[in-house]
Amino acid sequence: VGYSRDSIKIKGAIMIYEILLAIVVAGIIFACLLLLYIHYENKQFRLTHYTYSSEKLPKAFDGSKLLFLSDLHGYEYGERNSKLIEAIDKEHPDFILIGGDMFVKGPNFDGRVALELIKELSKKYPIYYANGNHELRVSLLPETKKSTYVEYIDALSSYGVKYLVNDGVSIEKAGEVIRIVGLNLPELYYSKFKKVNLSNNILKEQIGVADEKTFTILLAHNPSYFEEYSRWGAD
């Protein structure tokens, strides 16, 4: 049986259409699965353990447990964060470090979930808090920088939280000292599409010169500059 050229072209066009349709359908299914996965991940928290050793760490702090929280973005794990608090209490940390983005930025940002969590934790543990890009943003927005942002910081202070904005504190134990420094980089260092050069001079302008003799923990939100933080002198 023979086929005309026109019928071959029609069948070829149908085949291409079916292939394109299959690709589109597969893309939609993939996008839906990805959104479901992201939604699931945002509603979960993962506890990861690290063991760190350094000859520079004072003996008085040997065996200390630090618990680090970051990027919770106002999510609540269990009623009033009961699941997260329970997991933290099981770890019995010596103190808690917060690396920022505890809420979502915006002119109408809501920090109540973050504050409720931090208030509860501050009853049991010393807390040291450094900005993320979301905290930085609300500190700059005209709608929030003199009102709700100030109220948020005042609340942290009332809980006894050490809020470190290009500042540091020394922690003493049995006559020995470690230092915790919170870095607050300008907005341009949070670009999503281009890594802006971060020189050691800029870091020194922001947080001073690192003390080579004192074990120093640097709370810095953007992990893209890990090597720069290390060169500055962060342990």
C-alpha positions in Angstrom: 0.0 0.0 0.0 1.5 3.3 -0.9 1.4 6.6 1.0 1.1 10.1 -0.5 3.7 12.7 0.5 0.9 14.8 2.1 -0.2 11.9 4.3 3.4 11.3 5.4 3.8 15.0 6.3 0.5 14.8 8.3 1.6 11.8 10.2 5.0 13.3 10.9 3.3 16.5 12.2 1.1 14.4 14.5 4.1 12.6 15.8 6.0 15.8 16.6 2.8 17.2 18.2 2.5 14.1 20.4 6.2 14.3 21.4 5.8 18.0 22.3 2.6 17.3 24.2 4.4 14.5 26.2 7.3 16.8 27.0 4.9 19.5 28.2 2.9 17.1 30.3 6.1 15.6 31.8 7.2 19.2 32.6 4.0 20.0 34.4 4.1 16.8 36.4 7.7 17.5 37.4 6.9 21.1 38.4 3.9 19.9 40.5 6.1 17.3 42.2 8.8 19.9 42.8 6.3 22.3 44.4 5.0 19.5 46.6 8.6 18.6 47.7 9.4 22.2 48.5 6.2 22.6 50.5 7.0 19.4 52.4 10.6 20.5 53.1 9.4 23.9 54.3 7.2 22.2 56.8 10.0 20.0 58.2 13.2 20.6 60.1 16.3 18.5 60.0 18.7 18.1 62.9 22.3 17.6 61.8 25.2 16.9 64.1 28.8 18.2 63.6 31.8 17.5 65.8 34.4 20.2 65.5 37.9 20.2 67.0 40.6 22.8 67.2 43.8 23.2 69.1 42.9 26.9 69.5 39.7 26.1 71.4 40.2 26.7 75.2 40.0 23.5 77.3 37.2 25.1 79.4 35.0 24.9 76.3 35.9 21.4 75.3 32.7 19.3 74.9 30.5 22.4 74.6 27.4 22.0 72.5 26.3 24.9 70.3 22.9 24.7 68.6 22.5 26.8 65.4 19.2 28.0 63.9 18.8 29.7 60.6 16.3 30.4 57.8 13.1 29.4 59.6 11.3 32.2 57.8 8.4 32.3 60.3 7.4 28.6 59.9 6.0 26.9 62.9 6.8 23.3 63.7 4.0 22.0 65.9 1.7 24.2 67.8 3.7 27.2 69.0 6.8 25.4 67.7 6.4 22.6 70.2 8.1 20.0 68.0 11.2 22.2 67.4 11.5 23.2 71.1 11.3 19.6 72.1 14.0 18.6 69.7 16.2 21.5 71.0 15.7 20.5 74.6 16.7 16.9 73.9 20.1 18.3 72.7 20.7 20.3 75.9 22.8 23.0 74.2 25.2 25.2 76.1 24.0 28.2 74.0 22.1 28.9 70.8 23.4 30.7 67.8 20.9 32.2 65.3 22.1 33.0 61.7 19.2 35.1 60.5 16.1 35.0 58.3 13.8 34.1 61.2 10.9 35.8 59.4 10.0 36.8 55.9 11.0 40.4 54.8 8.4 42.9 53.7 6.8 46.2 54.7 4.2 44.2 56.7 6.6 41.6 58.0 5.3 39.5 60.9 7.9 38.4 63.5 5.5 37.1 66.1 6.3 33.4 65.5 10.0 34.0 65.6 9.7 36.1 68.8 7.5 33.5 70.5 10.1 30.8 69.8 13.1 32.9 70.9 11.3 34.0 74.0 10.7 30.4 75.0 14.2 29.3 74.3 15.8 32.3 76.0 14.3 31.1 79.3 16.7 28.1 79.1 19.6 29.1 76.9 21.9 32.0 76.2 21.1 33.2 72.6 23.3 35.1 70.1 21.6 36.4 67.0 23.0 37.8 63.8 21.1 39.2 60.8 20.2 37.5 57.6 19.1 39.3 54.5 15.5 39.4 55.6 16.4 41.2 58.9 18.6 43.5 56.9 15.8 44.3 54.5 13.3 45.3 57.2 15.9 47.4 58.9 16.2 49.4 55.7 12.5 49.7 54.6 11.0 53.1 55.4 7.8 51.4 56.5 9.5 49.3 59.2 13.0 50.6 60.1 11.6 53.0 62.7 8.6 51.0 63.9 8.1 47.3 63.7 11.8 46.5 63.2 12.7 48.5 66.3 9.9 46.7 68.2 11.3 43.4 67.1 14.9 44.3 68.3 13.5 45.7 71.6 11.7 42.4 72.2 14.9 40.4 71.6 16.7 42.7 74.1 14.0 42.2 76.7 14.6 38.4 76.4 18.3 38.8 77.1 19.3 37.9 73.5 22.6 39.3 72.3 21.8 40.9 68.9 25.0 41.2 67.0 25.0 43.7 64.1 28.6 44.1 63.1 29.4 43.5 66.8 30.9 40.8 69.0 30.8 39.5 72.5 33.3 37.5 74.6 32.1 34.4 76.5 34.1 33.5 79.6 34.3 30.1 81.2 36.7 29.1 84.0 38.9 32.1 83.1 39.1 31.3 79.4 37.4 33.1 76.6 35.9 32.6 73.1 34.4 35.3 71.0 31.2 35.4 68.9 30.9 38.0 66.1 27.8 38.8 64.0 28.4 40.1 60.5 25.8 42.4 58.9 26.8 42.8 55.2 25.2 45.5 53.0 22.4 44.4 50.6 24.7 44.2 47.5 26.4 41.2 49.0 23.1 39.2 48.8 22.8 39.4 45.0 21.2 36.2 43.6 22.7 36.4 40.2 26.2 37.8 40.8 28.8 37.3 43.5 30.1 40.7 44.5 33.8 40.7 45.5 34.1 40.9 49.3 37.6 42.1 50.3 39.2 41.6 53.7 39.3 45.4 54.0 35.5 45.5 53.8 35.2 42.8 56.5 37.6 44.8 58.7 35.5 47.9 58.1 32.4 46.0 59.2 33.6 43.9 62.1 37.2 45.0 62.8 40.3 42.9 62.9 40.1 39.3 64.1 42.0 38.5 67.3 44.4 35.7 66.2 44.8 34.5 69.8 41.1 34.2 70.6 38.9 31.4 69.2 36.3 33.2 67.2 32.9 32.1 65.9 31.6 34.2 63.0 27.9 34.3 62.4 27.6 35.3 58.7 24.4 34.6 56.8 25.7 34.3 53.2 27.7 31.1 52.7 29.0 32.2 49.3 31.9 34.0 51.2 33.1 31.1 53.3 36.7 31.5 52.1 36.6 35.2 52.7 35.4 34.7 56.3 38.2 32.2 56.9 40.8 34.6 55.6 39.5 37.3 57.9 40.3 35.0 60.8 37.0 33.2 61.7 37.6 29.8 63.3 
